[in-house]
Every structure is written in structure tokens, then in C-alpha cells.
Amino acid sequence: MRDSIVRKLLPLNLQFAICNYQFAILAVAFAFAVTASPARGDEGMWLFDNPPSKIFKERYNFEPGKAWYEKVQKAAVRINHGGSGSFVSPDGLVMTNHHVGAGALQQLSTKERDLLKEGFRAKTRAEELKCHDMEFAVLQSIEDVTAKINAAVPPEADAATAEKARRAAMNELERESSEKTGLRCDVVALYNGGLYHLYRFKKYTDVRLVFAPEQDIAFFGGDPDNFEYPRYDLDMCFFRVYEDGKPAETENYFSWNAAGPKENELVFVVGNPGHTDRLKTVAHLEYLRDQVLPDSLERLRRMELLFELFGERSKENARRAKGGQNGAANGRKARSGGLAGLQDPAVLARCEANERSFREAVMKNPQLRKACGDAWEDVEKSLAAWDAIYDEYDMLERGSGFHSRLFGIARTLVRLTAETPKPNAGRLREYRESNLDSLKQGLFSTAPIYKDLETVQLADSLGALVETLGFDNPTVQKVLAGKSPKARAAELIAGTRLDDVAVRKNLAAGGLAAVEASDDPLIQLALSLDPAAREVRKVYEQKVEEPQREAYAKIANARFALYGTDSYPDATFTLRLAFGTVKGYKVGNEVIPPWTTFAGLYERAAEHDNQPPFHLDERWFQRKSKLNLNTPFNFICTADVIGGNSGSPVIDRNAEIVGLVFDGNLDSLLWDFVFDDAQARTLAVHSAAIIEALRKVYDADELADEMLGKQ
Amino acid sequence: MRDSIVRKLLPLNLQFAICNYQFAILAVAFAFAVTASPARGDEGMWLFDNPPSKIFKERYNFEPGKAWYEKVQKAAVRINHGGSGSFVSPDGLVMTNHHVGAGALQQLSTKERDLLKEGFRAKTRAEELKCHDMEFAVLQSIEDVTAKINAAVPPEADAATAEKARRAAMNELERESSEKTGLRCDVVALYNGGLYHLYRFKKYTDVRLVFAPEQDIAFFGGDPDNFEYPRYDLDMCFFRVYEDGKPAETENYFSWNAAGPKENELVFVVGNPGHTDRLKTVAHLEYLRDQVLPDSLERLRRMELLFELFGERSKENARRAKGGQNGAANGRKARSGGLAGLQDPAVLARCEANERSFREAVMKNPQLRKACGDAWEDVEKSLAAWDAIYDEYDMLERGSGFHSRLFGIARTLVRLTAETPKPNAGRLREYRESNLDSLKQGLFSTAPIYKDLETVQLADSLGALVETLGFDNPTVQKVLAGKSPKARAAELIAGTRLDDVAVRKNLAAGGLAAVEASDDPLIQLALSLDPAAREVRKVYEQKVEEPQREAYAKIANARFALYGTDSYPDATFTLRLAFGTVKGYKVGNEVIPPWTTFAGLYERAAEHDNQPPFHLDERWFQRKSKLNLNTPFNFICTADVIGGNSGSPVIDRNAEIVGLVFDGNLDSLLWDFVFDDAQARTLAVHSAAIIEALRKVYDADELADEMLGKQ
């Protein structure tokens, strides 16, 4: 199982915290050399150590001081399975999206009590429910370690040597910093390798569920309205972080602005955008369009149907499959939108023109030409190397052929016990010393695993393995062991005992010897598969990743030389600051307003006879007369966000909460590879709607009072 | 648009009569040389001119006379869009499945009246509803024309010459016979080219809807129960054929046996199995497993989701998308089952062993070795030729890149006006003189076309075209005309006037000149695409189809020489006689009974809280006390059927109706390529259940009386 970094990249809305191996879907998005021009409009996912202060001052006459940045940084929360949040009280209360909390909600549910569907309210702190494996992190500091990392790589080193040296330097820097500070430390490559920053986080692992509305209102409109606007979603969820069994004291938190934003007001979004590819080459973009995205979409559709059909068999099946189904559906819609953008000749022409002018500028400058002239061809070569191992890497290493959480656990045990005896510098990245605590939190999670669902998932993905690598492939033959995919999956899942956390802990404690001696069929499968999987991973790291890192570093440096450093790097699931204004847009002659209201919610439900996915729970009708129907519900702004920003607070100049980001509209799906704010918008729940609903629909005055500081 | 032959191959259950171009899905199924042994158990889809009389006599002591066969043949109805039926009264009353009638039901529906969902009952003949484009056919005679067809092909002709000569001979034989008899005449290749038979049909085109239950009971259990047993489906629909505005007099019809069959009783199934591949080579089978089926499944999943997501947007959308969605879902489940079978190493090993022993016998016989020894390699070569053009043929000619009924109409107009001026002998098969009436019935059908649905279908399939052939492919570039797939589809569908039948008729009447002068964007697209599509079709016909026909003819002749002619050919959507006994089976220690009852239906609905897809309409509860709950509902038998047999009558020795075939169980999905009756079963609605439901749930005594001859 790759570490959680692979999951955080799920798109904005509905990135369920599914611990599915399969959810290690390729980080699919796009990029292109918009580098020839500085950021346009309200573009940018800016670093906290290089914020767009000049733009703030010139365009908005806003000069936040150092204290403003520091407070905002430390009141923001990263939800490590893939999302954002914020502290909204001094007592560790965290606000995020329902769809970010959905994984935790599902894990806390049983056949008798479906929290994902029905919602939850802790009336007192004693009733708050401890989650199985949530990890929240707060960024404490950033250090530029580019020189240190690059110094570790010998000059003229070949890619294999360079990759190993760089990995060793990163693993060790993280370990040292982690030991020194006691914080979670991650080295992150920015500008696809142009810069390396060391991020230090304070971690919270005792996370408790405080409040969630029912899914019908959190995801009102379902797939038809997903990534659309106007919208009517109360996509919120509240957790509280604990330390030593008590609510954590969080001095940095956002106060609440219950009035919300005005039209055209400047607002900010603080959060962790997962992945963009705005700085990649056109050839890279074309490879995403022609291979990566179609392949990813095919698997997402297959997965979506699989979950849906499993769910149709009974109410309990539906409950078990719901998270996976929503996640796959959301990914499918997001990627479809991205692919549609790349298939638009006009978009591609723009990318090509930008790249051309940038390359021409490089070629005219002898120094840059020498340093960077080959970089585009180097990227192309890396893509050819990727293409040669695409299916094998995807199936064997990324796990598309083994879509099962239990298989993921088996592989993690096999690798954990093989890697940890090695020196930290030489380990696979996810087994580096500084990551082990987080990795083990997932590995030993007590979250329920459903063998019936695991069986159909594994059967289907073994079928995909046969289809993709071919029936006669020796690895495939070894995996099937003379049986059909269906029979083999049934045998493997029925026979494994890895659903028992104690069994996992025993194997981990027993080390490689215990793992090798185990007769657990999934452990045996993971062991027998590991040489082939590691081999293809090595090829990927040395022939694809490392050459790309080197080529993009050259491109980034050329960009800095030509256009200066007033820019932002592609998204990397690290903390960023985006900004924009609250405003509507036009589609043809139609004016799309900047916000919707509760009244609109009831109208939309009525249009659809209150039938799913436009169904409102009974309580919304019972309380309708109490509600101020003119309360703004969802609003839009031009701030630049992407998947991973889900749950980000929208704040005003006073660093007070005015909204909660939960989605983008269809046009914003293009933001994966180019920013444009003609029609593309970020969607947020309005701060007034949150209070209104908490008080009048859910009777949750205790929560509203806490957020408003009225305790 | 290919002629209807491509659609008839949809799998057994739910082959909606969708006039979608896309439904020209590759005839996907399997076959292998089980030839080394004669038919096993109750195997066989036997020809009416070569029935298994010896087996009937020896195994069942049953000797039906010539009159029995003739009556049975002429009381059977072929439903030309893809299904079977039977006359059940002397007044032209035809019984078939709800899922066979579904296309007609949907076409007759409007936003206000959803017949597919709600059902329909004509209380009097005056209330019977005329269908838009149904064609029913009754087989009158069979003539062996093998010698004539083969004589037309010059000895030593190359494949291109042979293909043309064979096509000319078939087109002309059909035209001559058709002119002489006034009947619909089709030449059919049996044993994949070993024999050619000329079939003559009496055609009925004035077809009226008499009765259909609501879909909830016809398809009770939905996808979870599709291809499963025990089962509880009232999958029936009744039509009446008219001649000269009056009910047709049908002297050959089946009487009703209201008691139904006994356990272990011998029964017969008369109908039109669409396509099997039991006689194909192992290499062919592997190509189906590795390329054809996975590709087909990918498109079916994509289509299923597309319809479903479109349907989620509103109730009316759901109504419009329902037929396509059910058809795609059914195809997906059927093909998944088939592929799972082929991915089972045990199944493949059996196929290989059979082929090996057959080939060894051929090689030991010098004459056979000379005549047929190369045939297996020839099939392999044809598969390599197919593989080289697979995507292009699929996208451009079979229409996977243009999933739109309106585009299908455009292509048909372009080709109709180009082909009909040519001599009949040289035309593309579907434009042969004898097929024009049927082709025009579809082309000028008044069935509604929904532009909103057409737009999303075309956009999605243009996206698939880009993904499959590549963005830079010149044909793709021509199709997109500088726009994104979505924008191009919107422009094409908004701009076309082909949804107006009068426009189609004018263009057809105006001939090629009118078509070429038309500024209709879809006509222009079909015109510009036609050279490329025809070219790849020519390659397919000459390098794939014709070599296969020749190779399989050699294999068939070797088989006749070694094992005699007491055999049956692969299914070809022509009339066949199957037989078997009514019996249950064992799964492990569990005994699966030969039939279910109405009581079981209510129990299953209750298990699922009467929620879809296990929902029973209110009327079933209102009338429950009237029903005899012990009435058998669905039963199973070992008769050998496949997709296309849907709607076939199950009859007893007296040629009386005891049931109505509507599905097979999961194990029967293997019958595509090998028969086995350990657990595989054909599913039918029991004759007693039909009468009980008509009288007590639907108050349709007039219909029950007509079937029981009590008028």
C-alpha cells in the first residue's frame, strides 16, 4: 500500500477517506506552460513563505501583517487522508466538509446505525465519537532545503544514482528534523523539482466526531448537481481534536462572521490543494489526455458500477458500498471534466502557444539554452519510458489489479517488515522513519472491513489484471494459481485473517521471518508478487520520476530567470493561500447570481417531487417555517482551488470565517491545468447558512454558540 | 446504420428494441471445438430440417410426426429487432417477453404516460395500440442453397473476389426468391460457412400492443436478480398482428396448458437463438477473451453509466433513458458472465483438449489433412488482420464513435441513396433488394427521438472516438471540425432536422443528389466519413470475414466427415428447436427447486422492504388474498437457449404452451461457448402464473379467455 500521499489527490468533492488500495489512482491532472505570463486575475495557490503581497496591496489595498499570515497558517488544518479544515473554536473544534468526514462517518457506522446517511449530533462532549484512523496536521514551519537535497546528488550522476541519493537525503532530513522537533516532517518537491521545502506539522490523532448532517442535505442534488452551480448543499462536518484525553487547546482559530461576505468582497481560501499540472509540458499534457486520463476513467467507471451493483442487492450492502461508490462517481465526474477540457482543440492551442513563446525565450538566451534547452525532450523520453511499463506499473505496483483493502494490508506488512531493518536512507519513501507512525495508524486501524465487498472488488480487479496484462502473462498465471479470478478472489478473502487487527500486529511485531512463515493466503500472494512489483517501481522511479524531476527543475529555473520568483508552484497537498472575490457570472445572456438561498433549496426539491437525489429529510419540512428562507445558502468566488481544498475555510480580511469551500463548478475542472475565471468558480457554504441550519433545523445551539464564542 | 441483424444478438434478457446505432455491439460470444464429441445431455439448438428425432425416440420415446414439426414451426414468431414469440390464439395474438416488447412500449410512451413503467391493457381490440416499427416474421420454408452459393465463387479466387461473388449470389438469390414468393427471403450461413440455407418468412408489420404488466413485476429483482435463480418475474407482453386492418387469421397457434409442466417432464423451446460460438477455434476464443469482450464491456459500462446519469436528472430523463440503460446493463451482466467463463483456466483447458483431439483426427486422415489442415492457421491469420483494424472498424463502421440514432439515420440515408442505384448483386448486404422494405420501416419510423439524450450520447462517443483513434488522427480531426467533442455533438444534434420523418423521406426520394446537396450537419458528417468507413469495412469483409467463412467451412466439412451430420450449427437468429426437462439442481448441499411460487415473490419483496428493484406495485398487495399463492411462478429446464430466445414458448409433447422463456441463470452464460447442464438452466414464466395474474391481478379475463379458447 502506497502511503497516504496517493489518496490525498482525489478530486475536490467527495474524496471519501476510503482506505482502498485502489484509491491510489494515478494523480491525474494537467499542466502547461502558462509560465510565459505571470498569474492572471485572481490566479494562484500561493506559498505561505511567498504570498502575493504585492497583488494584495496594489489590487485590493490590503496589507496583512506577519501576524495575520501566522495566525491563518496555524488555524488551518490538513486532514491527512485528503482534505482541509480549520479550527473554529479555542477548544479544538474543526470544521470541514461532510464528504471529507464521510470515510470516518462510514467507519463509525454499523448495520443498525448509518451515520453517513442519517447524520450525527453529540449533544455533549462526552458523546463525541472517537474516529478509527483520522490524522489532522497543522503546519508549524517551512524550511527551504533545496540546496541540501541537490548537494546530496553527485554531479553527472545517472538517474538511478540520483534517485537513490535524493531519496536518501529526503528520508534522512525528515528523520533528523522529526527527532529534533517531535513534529511530523515532510520534504516536498515544489515546481515539480525546482525547489524542495521541509514542512513541519503538529499532528493530532485523537479525533472525535462532533456533528454531521444527513447525507441527503450534505450532497443534495447528487451526481446531477455535483460540480454544478447554482447549488444547495450543506456539505459540513465537525470534529474535535483531543490531547491527553481532553479537547486540545487551540489558540489559533478562526472567529465566525455570521453575516458572511458581500458581493465583490475580497475573500481568502486557506487549504491544501492536492495536485495540479499547470507547469507541465504540452507533450506531458497530451500523454495525460491520450493515456492516463482515459485509462483512469475506465477504471473509475468500472469501480462505480461495481459498488452500485453490490449496493443494489440489499440495504446493508448499499451502506457498505456507499463511500466507495461516491468516491468513484466523484472521481469519474471530475476526470471527465478534465479530459473534456484537454479534448478541446482551443485549450490545447493555447497551451502550445504558451509553451512555444517560453521555449523561444529560452533558446534566445545562450545560458538558459545550455542549462535547459533539452528539458522538453527529456520529458518526452520519460513519457516513452512510462508508456513502456504503464500497465504493469499500474496493475502490480499501484494496485489496480488488487483492488482490496486486505490485499493492501498484506502488502504493507510484507514491505514494512522488509524495509524497516534497512537503514532509513535506503528505504522506500513511505517506510521512511518519519512516516512510520502515520503508516501504522492506517495499518492497525480498527475500521471495519467487509469481506463480501472485498471479495467482489478483488474478483473484479483480478479480472482487470487478466484483461490488461494478458491471460498468459507469467505473473498473472502465478496470481490466479489455476483458478478463475472469481474463484481465486473468493478463496483469498475467505482464507485471510488480516481483517483481525491483532493478527496484523503480530505479523508486524514478528518481522520478516513471521511474515514469510505465515500461511495467510494474502500474505503469501503479496510476498510472491513483491519482486515483480518492486522491479517495475524501480524502473518507474529511475526512468520516469527522476528524469522528470531533473527536467522540470531546469524548466523551473529558466522560468525564475526569465520571469522572476513572483509565482506559485503546482499544488502539492501543502498549505496554500488563494484569494478572489465573491461574484456571479454570465452564461450567454443568463446571469448566474453569486449565491443561492434556502428558498431555492425548497424550490429545487419541489421541482423533483422531493425524490432522490433531490430528497430533503422530513426535518427540513418540519422546520421550514422557522427558517429565514432568504438566508444565503451556497455562494461562489473566484479563488483558485482544486481537489484537496475541500473543507477549506473562506475567510475575510479580518481572518473571520465567511464560508466553507466544498466544490467547484464544471468550468473549474479546467483549473487542473489552466486558471481562468470567466465562468469558473469555487463553491462554498455560506457562514450564515451554517448557523441558521445548526440552530433551527438541528437544535445544535451548543455548537453554534461555541463557534460564535458565546459559551 | 447496419441492418437489424446486428441488434438481434443482444443477450437473452432485456434486449430492448432500441434503435440505437450503438447497439450494433459486436456479436460477442464464444465457441470452441466441442466437435470431437456429439451433443451431450439435452444439448442442441436444432434445425427444423434436421431435428434430433433419434434422440427424441431413444431417450424420451417421443416420435413427433411431420405435422407436429410444421405446426410448431409456423406457430413460432421471430421478432426481427431481436427476440422470439409465438401465436397463442387463431386471431393473431402473439406472446413474448416484456423485455422484448420494451422498445415498443417505450416508443409508445410520452412524458404523461409511461407504458414501459406502468404497463398497458387494451380492454377491447379497438384499444390495441399500433407500434411504430415492429416487424414479426414466421418461417414458411427452408431451402439448402449451399451448392448454388459455392458454385458462384470461382475456384482459386482470392478473398476479395470470393467475398464479392458470394455476396452477389446471396443478394440475387434472395431477390429472386422474394419476387417469386412475395415472402421475406434471407440466406443464412450455418456452421460459420459450412452450409447456406435460404429462409422464407411471412412478414407482419402492423403490430399492435395488447397487454403489458408494469415493469416492476416484469423485471422484479432488477440487476441483482438478472441471470439468477430462484426468480420471480412476470416477464410477458402480448401483441396482435393485423392484416388489412383486421386481426390476422393464424391457423397455426399454440393451445394453452394451464396446468404447466411436471417435474422431469420433457419440454421444448422453439425460438431464434441469436449467436453462439461453440464451433470456433481456441485461438478465436482467446481473441474474444483478450480483446473483443473486454472492449465490448468497457463500452457497455460507459453506456450504462451514461444513461443512468442522464436519467438521474429528472423523472422525464429517466423515462427516456430507461430502455438504453436496461439494455446496456443486461449486456454488461451477460458479457461479464461470458468473460468470467473464458478467464477460467479449467474451461480453456477443456476447449484445448477438444480441439487437439479433433485436429489429430484430421491430421491422421490424408484427405482431410489436405482439405482442412491449414484451416486453424487461416483463422489465426484472419484474427491478426482483424486486430490490425480493430479500433478503426469498431469506431467508424460499427458506430462506437457515433452513438446516436440520428447519426445512424444520416448514414443510412447516405448509403441507401448511394447503394440503390447499383445493381442488386453488388450492393452492401443490408441494402440488398429483399431487405429494403424492412430497412425503410426502421428508417422512416415515427418513434420519438429525444435530442437531449442524443446530444449526451454523441458527445460521449465522440470522446471515445478521440480516446481510441487518437486526437491527431485525420478522421478524428475532420469529425471534430476544430471543436471539443461536447461542443461538436451539441452543434450537430441541434442543427439536424433528421428527427422529422418527412425530411428523411424527402432525402431518400431525392436520391444521392439531394443527400449531397443537403446542408444538414449530420448528413454532411456521414458523407464525409463514408469513404473511410467503407474502406475499413471492405478490409474487414475481405481479410477477416471471408477467410473465416472459408476456413470454418473446411472445419465443418471435416467434422461432417468424421462425426456425421447429426449435429446442430451455431446459433444464427434463425428458428431452432431445443429440448430438455424441467428440473432443479444442487449448489453444494443446497437443493434448488424446479420452480418458485407467488408466495415466494411476496417473501422476497418483504425481505427487501418492498424497495426497488424488489418493489411490488400496490395492486399486488390489493389482490394478494385472491391469488392462489402456491401457483408456480417461474420454472427452470435444461433446454439449450441463448440471447434471441427471449420470448420463446416452452411447449409440451402436445405442442401446448407450458411456459415462456425469459432468461437463463448465471451458469447458462457459459452456453455461449459450451453447453453443460450440471447447474445451467433456462428460466421461464409458468403457464399457470400467466393466467392467474391476468385474471386476478389485472382483470384481463378477455385475454386469458382468448388464450384458453373460451371466447
Interface residues (C-beta under 8 A of the other chain):
Chain A: G222 D223 P224 E286 R289 D290 P294 E298 R301 R302 E304 L305 L309 E312 R313 S314 K315 R332 L339 A340 G341 Q343 D344 P345 A346 V347 L348 G463 V466 E467 G470 F471 L480 G482 K483 S484 P485 K486 A487 H608 D609 Q611 P613
Chain B: G222 D223 P224 E286 R289 D290 P294 E298 R301 R302 E304 L305 L309 E312 R313 S314 K315 R332 L339 A340 G341 Q343 D344 P345 A346 V347 L348 G463 V466 E467 G470 F471 L480 G482 K483 S484 P485 K486 A487 H608 D609 Q611 P613
